[in-house]
Amino acid sequence: MKMKTNAVVALLGVGMLSVPTFAQSESLKDKLDNIQISGFVDTSVFSSNVKNANGTTTRGFGLDQVELDIEFHEGNVGLRFDLNASPSAGGNVTQDGLIEQGYLTYTIPSIADEGLTFTFGKFNAPIGWELLDAPDMYQFSHALVFNYGIPTNLTGVMASAKYSILDLSIYLTNGTDVNGTQANGMKTYGGRLGVTPIEGLNVGFSYIVDKNRNNIITLGNPASTIADVDLTIDAIENLIIGAEYNETKGFQNDATVAYAGPAIKSRAYMVMAHYDFTEMFGATARYDVFDFDRALTGRSTAYTGAITASLGGGLGALLEVRSDKNSAVATDANGTPANKTVKTYAFEMTYAF
């Protein structure tokens, strides 16, 4: 939930006192009224049965994510930037990690239902069913297809519009999860077409062609692609059903090594359901599969269940149990050894405003 805040007005109050004319003061006040601030804090307790090198298991408290989002809109122009940190991930804070999104928008109002909007900068990739941030999720963890089949962010330009039952986004970017100039130029492009034939049903078709090196698509192939279909059904009160099918060409577990042979092809799918029993309590079940290389035997599967609670005032909590198994002949990209069942448990609390 986003809300306007008086904190910004208070912070800039001293500067406003020095504005010489009433008209200028009102103009600045109008701009402050157009600022929206939102954010969240996500913290958890986590435990796993995976044995570390010294024989111990991973468990403990974590500050998983802290985010502050600032938006400004005036007429048909706007901007947004998301300040983001994941302290429990450790390591040094990079500029790319600190700024999850940062973009400008310009809307031509006379086109389509709500205008044609151009977005320029770094933005969340419009692909897949699951969203990135904890307040928008029904589980503590993401599905395998989210972790290994789709990009998180894109840096470039995107055009978006909605007309009747259709919504369309197309973009040209540096690469997938690449926030900077590339030696071989801007050769990544794609988009998503969403269709809502009836109320409570939406289907999205996404396709990306990526010729740049990144952490999802392998280096060395002449062209790599991602095809993704997502489905949302929320026609029944208190129930939401989600599904996703994903294929990649050129996928490689170790993206730092060039692959000179035939293109590797992966396939993945996910299905989940969430039901709110009351305004306070709900439950989620999810099943997902990722086959990292269809030419080889074996695949990774994950079963996830969660109990959710809405505690009021933007505070939410959930308890998750997850089981992962890799039936391939070697350790998969998720770090799961062959024929080893990995069980994880997490209790999470998130406050969003």
N, C-alpha and C positions, 0 to 999 in steps of 0.2 A: 504494500500500500504506500502510495506517495502522498506527501502532504507539504503544503507551504509552511515555511518556518519563519518565525520572527527573529531567529538567531542571526540571520544574515542582515536584517534591518538593523539590529542592535550593533552588530560588528561594524557596519558602515555609518552608523549614526553620527559619529564625530565628523566624518568627511562631509556629510550632508549639511551640517550646520554652516559650513563655509561656502555653500552654494549661494551666489549673489542674488538670484532672482527667484520669485515664486514659480514662474513657469519652468525654469530649469529644475527646481526642486521636484515639482510634480512629474517632470519627465523621468527623472532618476527613480522616483517612487514607482512609476509605472513599470519600469524595467525590473525593479526588485520584485514586484508583484508577479512578474512572468517567470520567475525562477522557481523551480521545484527541486527539492532535496529529498532523497530517499537513501536507504542503505540497510545494512544488516550486520549482525555478528553471529557467527556460527561456531559452536564449540561442542566437543564430544568426548566420550570415553570409548576406547577401541580395544579389542582383543582378538588374537588369531592363534590357531593351533600350529602355524608354520614354525618349524624349528630354524633358528638362526645358526650361523656357523659355530657359535660357542655353546649351542644346545639350549639356549633360552628361547622364549616365545615373545612376540611383539605384543605389547599392551601398554595402556596408559592414557592420560588425558591429552587433549589436543585443542588448540585454538586454530580451527581449520581455515576460516576465512573471515576477513573483515572488509567491508566494502562501503564506499560512499559514492553515490551517484548524483550528479548535478545536471539539470536540464534547463534550457532557456529557449523560449519561443516568443517571437514577435511577428505577427502577421504570417507570412509564408516562409520565414526563415527561422532557423533554430540551430542549436548545438547540444551536444551531450558529451560528458566524459565521466568514466567510472574509475575511481581510485580503488585499487584492489590489492590485498596482501593475504598470503597464506603462511602464517608463521610456523605452523607445524610441519610444513614441507621442508623447512630448513634451507640452508644455502644462502647465497647473497641475493639481495633484492635487485632485479634488473629493471630497466625502464620498460621493457616489453611486458614484464610481469606486473609492474605497478599500475600501468594503464591498461585495463581490460578493454575499454572502448574509448574512442575519442573521435568524434565526427561532426561535420556540419551538414545541414539539410536545407534544401530549397524546393518548394512545392509550387507547381503550376496548377492553380486551382480549377481551371476550366476543362481539365482532362480527366476522364473516368469519374467514378462516384465521389471520391474524396481527393482528387487531384493526382498528378504525377509527381512523385517525390524523388529527388536525387540526393543520395547520401555519399559524402566524400570523406574518407578517413579510414579509421580502424573500427570494425563493427563485428558483432556476433554473427557467425555464419548461419544463414537461413536454411538449415537442412536438418532433418531428423526429427524424432518425436520428443526426446528428453531435452530439457533446458539445462543451462550451465549452473545456475546459482541455487544454493540450498533452499531458499524460501519457495522456489518454483518447482521443487521436487517432491515426490511422494516416498522416496527412500533416502537412506544415507549415502549409498553408493550409486554410481552410474552403471548402466548395462555395458556389456562387452562391446556392443556395436557403437556406443557413444565413445568409449575409450579408444577404439582401434579402427573404426570404420569411417568416421567423419571428422572434418576439421572443427576447431573451436572458434577461431577468429579469422577474418579476412581484412586485408588492407588494400583499398582501391576505391572504385566508384561503383555505385549500385543505383538502379532505377526501379521503383516500385509503384504499383498501382492496383486498385481494386475496381472491378466492374461486375455488377450483378453477383453471380455465384462464383466468379473467378477472382483470384488474387495472384499477381505475378511479380517476381523479383528476378532481375538479371544483373550480372556484375562482371567486371573485369578487375583482376587483382594481381598482386605480385606473386602470389602462391597461396597455398593453404597453410595457415599458421606461420606466415612469413611476414614480418613487419619491417620491411626495408627494401631498398633497391636490389635488383638482381642483375647478374652479369648478362644473362640471356633475355632480359627484358620482361615485360608484362605479358606472360603467355598462359595465364590461368584464367579461365572464364567458366561461367555456369549460371545456374538459376534454379528457382523453384516455382512450380505452378500449383496453386492450391485450388481445390474444387469443393464447394459446399452445396451439393445438389438439394439437400433438405436440411432443415434445422436439426442440429444435433449430430451431424455427420460431416466430416471433413477428410479429404484425401489429398496428400501432397506428393508431387513428383519432382525429384531433384536430380540434377546431373552436373558433374564438374569434370572438366578436362584440365589437367595440371601437368605442365611440362617443366616445372621447377622442383628443385630438391626441397624437401621438408620432412617433418617427422612422421608423416603417414604414408606418403607415396614414395616408392623406391627411386633411387638415383640410377640413371643409366638407360631407362627405357625411352623410346622416342615419344611416347605419350602415355600418360596414366589417367585413369578415369575412376570416378565414383558415381554409382547409380543408387538412388535411395528412394523408397516409397514409405510414407508414414500415414497412419490411419488413426483418427480420433472419433470415438462414439461417446456422446454424453447426452443422449436422448432420454435416458431413464434417470429420474430424480435421484440424486446422491451417488450415482454410479458413473464412473468414467473408465472407458476401455481404450487402451492404446496398443498399437502394433507397428512394427517397422521391419522392412526387408532391405538388405544392403548388399551390394556387390562392389568390389574394387578390382581393378586390373593394374598390376605393377606393384602390389603390396609386398613389402619385405619387412621381416621382424627387425632387422638391424638396418636402419635407414642410412647409416654412415658408410655402408659398403655398396659399391656399385654392382648392379646385377646385370650380367651380360647375356644371360640365357633367355629362354622363352619367358614371356610375361607371366608373373605369378598372379593367380586369380583367387580371391577370397570370397566367401559368402557368409552372411550372417542374418539372423532374424531375432526379433524380440516381441513378446506379448505380455501385457500387464493389465491389471484391473485394480481400481481403488474404489472402496465403498465407505461412505460416512454413515455409521450407525446412528449417531446423534450429532448435534452441533459441535460436540467436543471430541468424540472418539471416532476413529476410522481404521481401516485395515487395507493393506496392499499386498498383492502377490505378483511376482514377475518371473518369467522364464526366458532365458536368452541363450543363443548359440553363436559361436564364431568359429568358422573353419578357415584358418589362416592360409592354407594352401590346399585347394581342392584336388591337386594331383597327388597328395600324400594322404596316408591313412590317419584317421583320428581328427578330433576337434575339441574345442573347449566349450563347456556348458556351465551355466550358473543358475541356481534357484535362490530367489530372494523373497523374504517375507518381512513385513513391517507392521507395527501398530503405531498409529499416529494420534496425537492429541493437540487440540487447539486450546491453549490455556488463557486466551483473551489478551487484548491489548497488543497484538502483534507477536506474542510469544507462542512458539510451538515446540513440540517435543516428539521424538519417535524412538522406537526400539526396533533394531533390524537384526535379523539372522540371515546369513548367506552361506551357500555351499557352492564351491567351484570345483570342477573336475576336468582334467585334460586327458583325453584318451589317445593322444598322439604318441609317437615313439620318442619324443624328446621334450624338453622344457618349452612351453609355449611363450608367446610374447607377454603374457600376463604374469610370468614367473612361476607358473604352476608346473611342477614336475609331472612326468608321464604317470598316469594311473594313480595319482595322488589326490585325495579329497581334501581341499582346504576349506576350513570353516572359520567364519569371522562373525564377531558380534559387536554391535555398536549401539550406544545410547547417545542421542544428539539433541541439543537444544539450540533453537534459532530465534533471535528477536529481529523483526523487520519493522521498519517505520516508513 
